[in-house]
């Protein structure tokens, strides 16, 4: 990559950068969908999903639709990452939503 400033006497500056163009979407794997009962406090049970992606995730959201309700754009969170020292990159990102009603 080469850059040069706007003025007439500006000198070109060259820097070396490595880019990786990845056009393949990450694969999301749900590891344990578990139905959690909220107890006898009158709350509805909820579903707790956890899983991982085979690539780093900048953000993750989910939609939940059933006969009773529709919830969209709920945030999920990366809870852990695995760093591969051979590839020198994060290769696995574990995630879970805050809660799924």
GULUM-576521 format. One record per residue: x, y, z negated of N, C-alpha, C in turn. Coordinates in Angstrom, 2 decimals, always signed. Each point is the difference from the previous one (the first is absolute). Layout:
<pts>
+---------+---------+---------+---------+---------+---------+---------+---------+---------+
:     n.X :     n.Y :     n.Z :    ca.X :    ca.Y :    ca.Z :     c.X :     c.Y :     c.Z :
+---------+---------+---------+---------+---------+---------+---------+---------+---------+
:       X :       Y :       Z :       X :       Y :       Z :       X :       Y :       Z :
...
+---------+---------+---------+---------+---------+---------+---------+---------+---------+
</pts>
This chain:
<pts>
+---------+---------+---------+---------+---------+---------+---------+---------+---------+
:     n.X :     n.Y :     n.Z :    ca.X :    ca.Y :    ca.Z :     c.X :     c.Y :     c.Z :
+---------+---------+---------+---------+---------+---------+---------+---------+---------+
:   +0.85 :   -1.15 :   +0.00 :   -0.85 :   +1.15 :   +0.00 :   +0.90 :   +1.22 :   +0.00 :
:   -0.28 :   +0.94 :   +0.81 :   +0.77 :   +1.23 :   +0.04 :   -0.90 :   +1.20 :   -0.24 :
:   +0.47 :   +0.94 :   -0.78 :   -0.76 :   +1.21 :   -0.29 :   +0.88 :   +1.21 :   +0.25 :
:   -0.64 :   +1.06 :   +0.42 :   +0.71 :   +1.25 :   +0.19 :   -0.90 :   +1.11 :   -0.46 :
:   +0.56 :   +0.97 :   -0.68 :   -0.78 :   +1.14 :   -0.49 :   -0.45 :   +0.90 :   +1.13 :
:   -0.81 :   +0.96 :   -0.33 :   -0.58 :   +0.92 :   +0.98 :   +0.99 :   +1.04 :   +0.55 :
:   +0.92 :   +0.52 :   -0.79 :   +0.88 :   +1.06 :   +0.52 :   +0.87 :   -0.47 :   +1.16 :
:   +0.44 :   +0.91 :   +0.81 :   +0.79 :   -0.30 :   +1.19 :   +1.31 :   -0.70 :   -0.35 :
:   +0.65 :   +0.38 :   -1.06 :   +1.29 :   -0.58 :   -0.37 :   -0.11 :   -1.24 :   -0.89 :
:   -1.18 :   -0.53 :   -0.16 :   -0.17 :   -1.15 :   -0.89 :   +0.71 :   -1.23 :   +0.56 :
:   +0.55 :   -0.80 :   -0.89 :   +0.74 :   -1.20 :   +0.38 :   -0.88 :   -1.22 :   -0.22 :
:   +0.10 :   -0.94 :   +0.93 :   -0.76 :   -1.24 :   -0.16 :   +0.55 :   -0.79 :   -1.18 :
:   -0.91 :   -0.63 :   -0.72 :   +0.37 :   -0.86 :   -1.11 :   -0.58 :   -1.38 :   +0.26 :
:   +0.86 :   -1.02 :   -0.05 :   -0.45 :   -1.36 :   +0.27 :   +0.02 :   -0.81 :   -1.28 :
:   -1.07 :   -0.73 :   -0.23 :   -0.11 :   -0.92 :   -1.13 :   -0.51 :   -1.33 :   +0.49 :
:   +0.44 :   -1.06 :   -0.64 :   -0.43 :   -1.34 :   +0.37 :   -1.07 :   -0.47 :   -0.98 :
:   -1.15 :   -0.39 :   +0.51 :   -1.09 :   -0.53 :   -0.80 :   -0.47 :   -1.32 :   +0.62 :
:   -0.38 :   -0.92 :   -0.84 :   -0.55 :   -1.26 :   +0.47 :   -1.50 :   +0.00 :   -0.23 :
:   -0.76 :   -0.28 :   +1.03 :   -1.45 :   -0.07 :   -0.09 :   -0.45 :   -1.40 :   +0.35 :
:   -1.05 :   -0.45 :   -0.67 :   -0.59 :   -1.29 :   +0.34 :   -1.45 :   +0.26 :   +0.41 :
:   -0.29 :   -0.29 :   +1.25 :   -1.36 :   +0.14 :   +0.51 :   -0.71 :   -1.33 :   -0.18 :
:   -1.01 :   -0.01 :   -0.86 :   -0.73 :   -1.22 :   -0.33 :   -1.45 :   +0.21 :   +0.39 :
:   -0.43 :   -0.70 :   +1.02 :   -1.38 :   +0.16 :   +0.50 :   -0.93 :   -1.12 :   -0.49 :
:   +0.50 :   -0.82 :   -0.89 :   -0.80 :   -1.11 :   -0.52 :   -0.58 :   +0.41 :   -1.35 :
:   -1.31 :   -0.13 :   -0.15 :   -0.67 :   +0.37 :   -1.25 :   +0.42 :   -0.95 :   -1.12 :
:   +0.01 :   +0.49 :   -1.24 :   +0.33 :   -0.90 :   -1.11 :   -1.09 :   -1.05 :   -0.19 :
:   +0.40 :   -1.16 :   -0.47 :   -0.94 :   -1.07 :   -0.31 :   -0.34 :   +0.08 :   -1.48 :
:   -1.29 :   +0.15 :   -0.31 :   -0.45 :   +0.06 :   -1.39 :   -0.50 :   -1.38 :   -0.40 :
:   +0.45 :   -0.47 :   -1.16 :   -0.40 :   -1.30 :   -0.51 :   -0.65 :   +0.20 :   -1.36 :
:   -1.24 :   -0.48 :   -0.14 :   -0.69 :   +0.04 :   -1.29 :   +0.41 :   -1.25 :   -0.76 :
:   +0.59 :   +0.17 :   -1.18 :   +0.53 :   -1.14 :   -0.74 :   -0.98 :   -0.56 :   -1.02 :
:   -0.79 :   +0.86 :   -0.62 :   -0.89 :   -0.52 :   -1.03 :   -1.25 :   +0.86 :   -0.16 :
:   -1.00 :   -0.24 :   +0.82 :   -1.28 :   +0.67 :   -0.26 :   -0.66 :   -0.68 :   -1.20 :
:   -0.17 :   +0.75 :   -1.07 :   -0.54 :   -0.55 :   -1.24 :   -1.22 :   +0.79 :   -0.40 :
:   -1.08 :   -0.68 :   -0.30 :   -1.20 :   +0.65 :   -0.51 :   +0.17 :   +0.17 :   -1.51 :
:   +0.03 :   +1.25 :   -0.45 :   +0.20 :   +0.30 :   -1.42 :   -1.34 :   +0.40 :   -0.59 :
:   -0.42 :   -0.65 :   -1.06 :   -1.26 :   +0.35 :   -0.66 :   +0.27 :   +1.06 :   -1.06 :
:   -0.80 :   +1.02 :   +0.01 :   +0.21 :   +1.13 :   -0.90 :   -0.47 :   -0.28 :   -1.42 :
:   -0.63 :   -1.12 :   -0.24 :   -0.44 :   -0.32 :   -1.35 :   -1.47 :   +0.32 :   -0.20 :
:   -0.40 :   +0.02 :   -1.23 :   -1.42 :   +0.20 :   -0.32 :   -0.33 :   +1.46 :   -0.28 :
:   +0.75 :   +0.93 :   +0.54 :   -0.24 :   +1.42 :   -0.24 :   -0.92 :   +0.62 :   +1.05 :
:   -0.64 :   -0.84 :   +0.79 :   -0.92 :   +0.52 :   +0.99 :   +0.66 :   +0.42 :   +1.29 :
:   +1.32 :   -0.17 :   +0.13 :   +0.71 :   +0.36 :   +1.22 :   -0.09 :   -1.14 :   +1.01 :
:   +0.04 :   +0.36 :   +1.25 :   +0.00 :   -0.99 :   +1.08 :   +1.39 :   -0.62 :   +0.12 :
:   +0.08 :   -1.25 :   +0.45 :   +1.32 :   -0.58 :   +0.27 :   +0.66 :   +0.73 :   +1.17 :
:   +1.30 :   -0.07 :   +0.07 :   +0.71 :   +0.63 :   +1.12 :   +1.03 :   -0.97 :   +0.55 :
:   +0.43 :   +0.30 :   +1.20 :   +0.96 :   -0.83 :   +0.70 :   +1.37 :   +0.64 :   -0.07 :
:   +1.00 :   -0.73 :   -0.41 :   +1.37 :   +0.51 :   -0.07 :   +0.83 :   -0.68 :   +1.07 :
:   +0.43 :   +0.76 :   +1.00 :   +0.82 :   -0.54 :   +1.08 :   +1.44 :   +0.40 :   -0.20 :
:   +0.88 :   -0.92 :   +0.25 :   +1.43 :   +0.30 :   +0.00 :   +0.61 :   -0.68 :   +1.20 :
:   +1.13 :   +0.52 :   +0.44 :   +0.64 :   -0.61 :   +1.14 :   +1.32 :   +0.66 :   +0.31 :
:   +0.48 :   -0.24 :   +1.22 :   +1.26 :   +0.59 :   +0.41 :   -0.02 :   +0.26 :   +1.50 :
:   +0.89 :   +0.87 :   +0.41 :   +0.20 :   +0.31 :   +1.41 :   +1.44 :   -0.36 :   +0.35 :
:   +0.22 :   -0.39 :   +1.24 :   +1.34 :   -0.41 :   +0.41 :   +0.89 :   +1.16 :   +0.41 :
:   -0.49 :   +1.23 :   -0.17 :   +0.77 :   +1.20 :   +0.34 :   -0.29 :   +1.09 :   -1.02 :
:   +0.84 :   +1.02 :   -0.07 :   -0.28 :   +1.12 :   -0.91 :   -1.32 :   +0.69 :   +0.38 :
:   -0.73 :   +0.47 :   -0.99 :   -1.27 :   +0.66 :   +0.22 :   +0.08 :   +1.44 :   -0.48 :
:   -0.35 :   +0.94 :   +0.86 :   -0.05 :   +1.40 :   -0.40 :   -1.27 :   +0.27 :   -0.79 :
:   -1.09 :   -0.64 :   +0.39 :   -1.26 :   +0.14 :   -0.72 :   -0.88 :   -1.20 :   +0.36 :
:   -1.00 :   -0.23 :   -0.83 :   -0.90 :   -1.12 :   +0.20 :   -1.34 :   +0.36 :   -0.60 :
:   -1.06 :   -0.25 :   +0.77 :   -1.35 :   +0.25 :   -0.51 :   -0.90 :   -1.14 :   +0.47 :
:   -1.18 :   -0.09 :   -0.60 :   -0.92 :   -1.07 :   +0.35 :   -1.43 :   +0.51 :   -0.01 :
:   -0.85 :   -0.72 :   +0.69 :   -1.45 :   +0.25 :   +0.02 :   -0.67 :   -1.24 :   -0.56 :
:   -1.09 :   +0.20 :   -0.72 :   -0.76 :   -1.10 :   -0.57 :   -1.45 :   +0.16 :   +0.43 :
:   -0.52 :   -1.02 :   +0.67 :   -1.38 :   +0.04 :   +0.48 :   -0.71 :   -1.29 :   -0.37 :
:   -1.19 :   +0.12 :   -0.55 :   -0.86 :   -1.15 :   -0.21 :   -1.45 :   +0.48 :   +0.08 :
:   -0.94 :   -0.85 :   -0.33 :   -1.42 :   +0.36 :   +0.12 :   -0.39 :   +1.11 :   -0.97 :
:   +0.73 :   +0.12 :   -1.11 :   -0.38 :   +0.96 :   -1.04 :   +0.67 :   +1.37 :   +0.16 :
:   +1.22 :   +0.04 :   +0.52 :   +0.70 :   +1.28 :   +0.06 :   +1.06 :   +0.00 :   +1.08 :
:   +0.47 :   +1.19 :   +0.28 :   +1.08 :   +0.20 :   +0.96 :   +0.94 :   +1.06 :   -0.56 :
:   +1.24 :   -0.39 :   -0.22 :   +1.02 :   +0.91 :   -0.51 :   +1.12 :   +0.04 :   +1.02 :
:   +0.48 :   +1.20 :   +0.34 :   +1.04 :   +0.12 :   +1.01 :   +1.18 :   +0.80 :   -0.52 :
:   +1.13 :   -0.20 :   +0.64 :   +1.23 :   +0.74 :   -0.25 :   +0.43 :   -0.01 :   -1.46 :
:   -0.02 :   -1.17 :   -0.62 :   +0.47 :   -0.16 :   -1.37 :   +1.50 :   -0.30 :   +0.03 :
:   +0.76 :   +0.64 :   -0.87 :   +1.44 :   -0.18 :   +0.00 :   +0.41 :   -1.32 :   -0.63 :
:   +1.00 :   -0.62 :   +0.58 :   +0.69 :   -1.14 :   -0.61 :   +1.43 :   +0.47 :   -0.25 :
:   +0.71 :   -0.71 :   -0.85 :   +1.30 :   +0.48 :   -0.44 :   +1.06 :   -1.08 :   +0.14 :
:   +1.19 :   +0.41 :   +0.42 :   +1.14 :   -0.90 :   +0.04 :   +0.47 :   -0.17 :   -1.43 :
:   +0.06 :   -1.25 :   -0.48 :   +0.39 :   -0.26 :   -1.39 :   +1.43 :   -0.51 :   -0.13 :
:   +0.57 :   -0.50 :   +1.09 :   +1.37 :   -0.50 :   -0.04 :   +0.51 :   -0.12 :   +1.43 :
:   +1.32 :   +0.03 :   +0.14 :   +0.63 :   -0.15 :   +1.31 :   +1.17 :   -0.96 :   -0.11 :
:   +0.27 :   -0.73 :   +1.08 :   +1.17 :   -0.88 :   +0.07 :   +0.97 :   +0.60 :   +1.01 :
:   +1.23 :   +0.19 :   -0.42 :   +1.03 :   +0.56 :   +0.87 :   +0.88 :   -1.13 :   +0.50 :
:   +0.08 :   -0.16 :   +1.32 :   +0.82 :   -1.03 :   +0.62 :   +1.38 :   +0.58 :   +0.28 :
:   +1.02 :   -0.52 :   -0.68 :   +1.35 :   +0.54 :   +0.16 :   +0.62 :   -0.37 :   +1.34 :
:   -0.51 :   -1.05 :   +0.68 :   +0.49 :   -0.34 :   +1.33 :   -0.51 :   +0.96 :   +1.05 :
:   -1.28 :   +0.37 :   -0.11 :   -0.59 :   +0.94 :   +0.96 :   +0.17 :   +1.45 :   -0.45 :
:   +0.40 :   +0.18 :   -1.25 :   +0.16 :   +1.31 :   -0.63 :   -1.28 :   +0.84 :   +0.15 :
:   -1.10 :   -0.63 :   -0.37 :   -1.31 :   +0.64 :   +0.12 :   -0.98 :   -0.70 :   -0.95 :
:   -1.07 :   +0.71 :   -0.34 :   -1.08 :   -0.62 :   -0.76 :   -0.80 :   -0.89 :   +0.94 :
:   -0.17 :   -1.26 :   -0.37 :   -0.65 :   -0.96 :   +0.89 :   -1.37 :   -0.44 :   -0.50 :
:   -0.27 :   +0.13 :   -1.28 :   -1.29 :   -0.41 :   -0.54 :   -0.49 :   +1.07 :   -0.97 :
:   -1.26 :   +0.39 :   +0.14 :   -0.62 :   +0.96 :   -0.91 :   -1.24 :   -0.65 :   -0.59 :
:   -0.01 :   -0.15 :   -1.32 :   -1.17 :   -0.56 :   -0.68 :   -0.97 :   +1.13 :   -0.31 :
:   -1.30 :   -0.28 :   +0.14 :   -0.98 :   +1.06 :   -0.18 :   -1.23 :   -0.52 :   -0.74 :
:   -0.77 :   +0.96 :   -0.52 :   -1.31 :   -0.30 :   -0.58 :   -0.78 :   +1.30 :   -0.05 :
:   -1.33 :   -0.09 :   +0.09 :   -0.83 :   +1.18 :   -0.19 :   -0.13 :   +0.28 :   -1.49 :
:   -0.44 :   +1.21 :   -0.32 :   -0.23 :   +0.33 :   -1.40 :   -1.10 :   -0.93 :   -0.55 :
:   -1.17 :   +0.00 :   +0.60 :   -1.06 :   -0.96 :   -0.29 :   -0.91 :   -0.05 :   +1.22 :
:   -0.67 :   -1.09 :   +0.17 :   -1.01 :   -0.15 :   +1.04 :   -1.33 :   -0.24 :   -0.68 :
:   -0.92 :   +0.94 :   +0.07 :   -1.30 :   -0.23 :   -0.66 :   -0.78 :   -1.12 :   +0.65 :
+---------+---------+---------+---------+---------+---------+---------+---------+---------+
</pts>
